[in-house]
């Protein structure tokens, strides 16, 4: 008979006025098989290994997400004892049922509200999902950063990020094939276009290439860009690159030339001039004020 530990959120994780806990764990063999009295959303951000959940053992790899219900025993394990050679890193977002009860009355979408309400029921099925791009990775980074670097308004910001995470998970669930083999509608093809742009930000993508990706005609795709973004493809991509460069300048110590290359600009003078026009400061001035000196 397996020995299963029980983790209690109020004893281990929830402090002060927070009903959420976020960490990034390098998995090992020390943590016991356990269940818990909270909902856990776990995202594999690095490496590969195994997830023991209920009576199953499944291989896991970067980009996979799991919703672990209350009372379901589970544990992550790396594929070998030497974590340096065989890493398995997981973001964990631990959510108290209290927070779910606080969120639910303010939800306007009935289907999403039903999903929120189902998470702390005894018959919650649990979910295994795949991040189609890097949306979940970015979201968990934001959750972890806000949790570890507390500032004014962090409680409200964390609660808002939890709602964003739950909405994202719910959308992914709706996009999965159902038990009967039918399939709910996928996110609109135009959203996939925006995701593709975000993932290939450094490339010189043409409208023709995006039309191939989306299945739209070039003419219709131009109309959709103006309708949904209020911008042309060129302007949208430019703003996306500047936004990404701001993140890199603020959060890394990469050289400005390297930042320019990573967002698709080979000529640093062109990048600097465009950045100053959009942001009002040169990249160096922006970094000095907002990030690494």
C-alpha positions as CSV (number, residue, x, y, z in Angstrom):
1,X,0.0,0.0,0.0
2,X,1.3,3.4,-1.0
3,X,2.1,6.0,1.7
4,X,0.5,9.3,0.8
5,X,1.3,12.5,2.6
6,X,-1.4,15.3,2.8
7,X,-0.4,18.9,2.3
8,X,-2.5,21.6,4.0
9,X,-2.4,24.9,2.2
10,X,-3.1,27.0,5.3
11,X,-0.2,25.4,7.2
12,X,2.3,25.3,4.4
13,X,1.6,27.9,1.7
14,X,-1.0,30.6,2.4
15,X,0.3,33.5,4.4
16,X,-1.3,36.8,5.6
17,X,-3.8,38.0,3.0
18,X,-2.7,35.8,0.2
19,X,-4.8,32.8,-1.0
20,X,-2.3,31.8,-3.7
21,X,1.3,30.5,-3.6
22,X,3.7,30.3,-6.6
23,X,7.1,28.7,-6.8
24,X,9.5,27.3,-9.4
25,X,10.8,23.9,-8.2
26,X,13.7,21.8,-9.5
27,X,12.1,18.4,-9.0
28,X,13.9,15.6,-7.1
29,X,13.2,12.4,-5.2
30,X,12.8,14.1,-1.8
31,X,9.2,15.3,-2.0
32,X,6.8,12.4,-1.1
33,X,3.8,11.3,-3.0
34,X,1.1,13.6,-1.7
35,X,-2.4,15.0,-2.0
36,X,-3.6,18.4,-0.9
37,X,-6.6,20.5,0.1
38,X,-6.1,23.1,-2.6
39,X,-6.1,23.2,-6.4
40,X,-2.7,23.1,-8.0
41,X,-1.8,24.1,-11.5
42,X,1.7,22.9,-12.5
43,X,3.6,23.8,-15.6
44,X,6.7,22.1,-16.9
45,X,9.1,24.9,-17.8
46,X,12.4,22.9,-18.3
47,X,13.5,19.4,-19.0
48,X,11.6,16.2,-18.8
49,X,10.7,13.4,-16.4
50,X,7.6,11.7,-15.0
51,X,4.4,12.7,-13.3
52,X,2.8,10.2,-10.9
53,X,-0.8,11.1,-10.6
54,X,-3.6,9.0,-9.2
55,X,-2.9,5.4,-10.5
56,X,-1.1,6.6,-13.6
57,X,2.5,7.5,-14.4
58,X,3.1,9.7,-17.5
59,X,6.1,11.1,-19.2
60,X,6.2,14.9,-19.1
61,X,8.2,17.5,-21.0
62,X,8.6,21.3,-21.3
63,X,5.3,23.0,-22.2
64,X,2.9,20.6,-20.5
65,X,0.4,21.8,-17.9
66,X,-1.5,19.8,-15.3
67,X,-4.5,20.8,-13.2
68,X,-4.3,18.7,-10.1
69,X,-7.6,18.5,-8.2
70,X,-8.1,18.5,-4.4
71,X,-7.4,15.0,-2.9
72,X,-5.7,13.5,-5.9
73,X,-2.2,12.1,-5.0
74,X,0.6,13.0,-7.3
75,X,4.3,13.9,-7.5
76,X,6.8,14.9,-10.2
77,X,10.1,13.0,-10.6
78,X,13.1,13.7,-12.8
79,X,14.1,11.0,-15.3
80,X,17.3,10.2,-13.3
81,X,18.8,11.0,-9.9
82,X,21.3,13.4,-11.3
83,X,19.2,16.5,-11.6
84,X,22.1,18.5,-13.1
85,X,22.2,16.1,-16.1
86,X,18.5,15.4,-16.2
87,X,16.6,18.5,-15.0
88,X,12.9,18.8,-14.5
89,X,11.7,22.3,-13.5
90,X,8.1,23.0,-12.7
91,X,6.2,26.1,-11.9
92,X,3.5,25.5,-9.3
93,X,0.5,27.8,-8.8
94,X,-1.3,26.7,-5.6
95,X,-4.8,28.2,-5.3
96,X,-7.0,28.1,-2.1
97,X,-10.6,27.2,-2.6
98,X,-11.3,30.5,-0.7
99,X,-9.9,32.4,-3.7
100,X,-12.1,30.4,-6.2
101,X,-15.1,31.3,-4.1
102,X,-14.1,35.0,-4.1
103,X,-13.6,35.0,-7.9
104,X,-16.7,33.1,-8.9
105,X,-19.4,35.8,-8.1
106,X,-17.6,38.3,-10.3
107,X,-17.4,36.1,-13.4
108,X,-19.7,37.2,-16.3
109,X,-19.1,34.3,-18.6
110,X,-21.4,31.4,-17.5
111,X,-19.3,28.6,-19.0
112,X,-16.1,29.9,-17.4
113,X,-18.0,30.4,-14.1
114,X,-19.1,26.7,-14.2
115,X,-15.4,25.8,-14.7
116,X,-14.3,27.8,-11.7
117,X,-17.0,26.3,-9.6
118,X,-16.0,22.8,-10.7
119,X,-12.4,23.0,-9.6
120,X,-13.0,22.4,-5.9
121,X,-15.6,19.7,-6.3
122,X,-14.9,16.1,-5.4
123,X,-15.5,15.0,-9.0
124,X,-13.2,17.5,-10.7
125,X,-11.5,15.4,-13.4
126,X,-8.1,17.1,-13.5
127,X,-6.6,18.1,-16.8
128,X,-3.4,17.6,-18.9
129,X,-2.8,20.3,-21.5
130,X,-0.1,21.5,-23.9
131,X,1.0,25.1,-24.2
132,X,0.6,25.8,-28.0
133,X,3.1,28.6,-27.9
134,X,4.8,30.3,-24.9
135,X,1.8,32.0,-23.5
136,X,1.7,29.9,-20.3
137,X,5.4,30.1,-19.8
138,X,5.2,34.0,-19.9
139,X,2.2,33.9,-17.6
140,X,3.9,31.7,-15.0
141,X,7.0,33.9,-15.1
142,X,4.8,36.9,-14.3
143,X,3.1,35.0,-11.5
144,X,6.4,33.9,-10.0
145,X,7.9,37.4,-10.3
146,X,5.0,39.1,-8.7
147,X,4.8,36.5,-5.9
148,X,8.5,36.7,-5.0
149,X,9.0,40.5,-5.5
150,X,6.1,41.9,-3.5
151,X,5.2,45.5,-4.2
152,X,2.2,47.8,-3.6
153,X,-0.8,46.1,-5.0
154,X,0.8,42.7,-5.4
155,X,-2.2,40.9,-3.8
156,X,-4.7,42.3,-6.3
157,X,-2.2,41.8,-9.2
158,X,-1.6,38.2,-8.2
159,X,-5.4,37.5,-8.0
160,X,-5.8,39.1,-11.5
161,X,-3.0,36.9,-12.9
162,X,-4.7,33.8,-11.4
163,X,-7.9,34.7,-13.2
164,X,-5.9,35.2,-16.4
165,X,-4.3,31.8,-15.9
166,X,-7.7,30.1,-15.2
167,X,-9.1,31.7,-18.4
168,X,-6.2,30.5,-20.4
169,X,-6.5,27.0,-19.0
170,X,-10.3,27.0,-19.7
171,X,-9.7,28.1,-23.3
172,X,-7.2,25.3,-23.8
173,X,-9.7,22.8,-22.4
174,X,-12.4,23.9,-24.8
175,X,-9.9,23.4,-27.7
176,X,-9.2,19.8,-26.7
177,X,-11.1,16.9,-28.4
178,X,-14.0,15.7,-26.1
179,X,-14.4,12.1,-24.9
180,X,-16.8,11.4,-27.7
181,X,-14.2,12.5,-30.3
182,X,-15.9,15.7,-31.2
183,X,-14.1,18.9,-30.8
184,X,-15.1,22.4,-29.6
185,X,-14.1,25.3,-31.8
186,X,-10.5,26.2,-31.7
187,X,-9.5,29.8,-31.0
188,X,-10.1,31.9,-34.1
189,X,-7.4,31.4,-36.8
190,X,-6.6,35.1,-36.5
191,X,-5.4,34.5,-32.9
192,X,-3.1,31.9,-34.2
193,X,-1.7,34.5,-36.6
194,X,-0.9,36.8,-33.7
195,X,0.6,33.9,-31.8
196,X,2.7,33.0,-34.8
197,X,4.0,36.6,-35.1
198,X,4.9,36.6,-31.4
199,X,6.8,33.3,-31.7
200,X,8.7,34.4,-34.9
201,X,9.3,38.0,-33.9
202,X,12.8,38.1,-35.3
203,X,11.8,37.0,-38.8
204,X,10.7,39.2,-41.7
205,X,7.3,37.6,-42.2
206,X,5.3,38.6,-45.2
207,X,1.6,38.8,-45.6
208,X,1.9,35.9,-48.0
209,X,3.5,33.7,-45.4
210,X,0.9,34.6,-42.8
211,X,-1.9,33.8,-45.2
212,X,-0.4,30.3,-45.6
213,X,-0.3,29.9,-41.8
214,X,-3.8,31.1,-41.3
215,X,-5.6,29.9,-44.4
216,X,-6.9,33.3,-45.0
217,X,-6.4,35.2,-48.3
218,X,-4.0,38.1,-48.1
219,X,-6.7,40.6,-48.8
220,X,-8.9,39.2,-46.0
221,X,-6.0,39.0,-43.6
222,X,-5.3,42.8,-44.2
223,X,-8.9,43.5,-43.3
224,X,-8.6,41.4,-40.2
225,X,-5.5,43.2,-39.0
226,X,-7.2,46.5,-39.3
227,X,-10.4,45.2,-37.7
228,X,-8.8,43.4,-34.7
229,X,-5.6,45.4,-34.1
230,X,-6.4,48.8,-35.6
231,X,-3.0,48.5,-37.3
232,X,-1.3,47.3,-40.5
233,X,0.8,44.1,-40.3
234,X,4.0,46.3,-40.5
235,X,2.9,48.6,-37.7
236,X,1.7,45.7,-35.5
237,X,5.0,43.8,-35.9
238,X,7.0,47.0,-35.2
239,X,5.1,47.6,-32.0
240,X,5.4,44.0,-31.0
241,X,9.2,44.2,-31.5
242,X,9.5,47.3,-29.5
243,X,7.5,45.8,-26.7
244,X,9.7,42.7,-26.6
245,X,12.8,44.8,-26.7
246,X,11.6,46.8,-23.6
247,X,11.2,43.5,-21.8
248,X,14.7,42.4,-22.7
249,X,16.2,45.7,-21.8
250,X,14.4,45.7,-18.4
251,X,15.0,42.1,-17.4
252,X,18.4,41.1,-18.9
253,X,21.9,42.5,-19.3
254,X,22.1,41.6,-23.0
255,X,24.0,44.1,-25.1
256,X,21.7,46.5,-27.0
257,X,22.9,45.2,-30.3
258,X,22.0,41.7,-29.2
259,X,18.5,42.9,-28.1
260,X,18.1,44.5,-31.5
261,X,19.0,41.2,-33.3
262,X,16.7,39.1,-31.1
263,X,13.7,41.3,-32.0
264,X,14.5,41.3,-35.7
265,X,16.7,44.4,-36.4
266,X,20.1,43.8,-37.9
267,X,21.1,47.5,-37.9
268,X,21.5,48.9,-34.4
269,X,21.1,52.5,-35.6
270,X,17.8,51.7,-37.2
271,X,16.7,50.0,-34.0
272,X,17.8,52.9,-31.8
273,X,16.1,55.5,-34.0
274,X,12.8,53.5,-34.1
275,X,13.0,52.8,-30.3
276,X,13.4,56.4,-29.5
277,X,10.5,57.4,-31.8
278,X,8.2,54.9,-30.1
279,X,9.3,55.1,-26.5
280,X,10.7,58.6,-26.2
281,X,14.1,57.4,-25.0
282,X,17.1,55.6,-26.5
283,X,17.5,52.0,-25.5
284,X,20.3,52.9,-23.2
285,X,18.3,55.7,-21.5
286,X,15.3,53.3,-21.1
287,X,17.5,50.6,-19.5
288,X,19.2,53.0,-17.1
289,X,15.8,54.2,-15.9
290,X,14.0,50.9,-15.8
291,X,16.4,48.0,-15.5
292,X,20.1,47.1,-15.7
293,X,22.5,50.0,-15.6
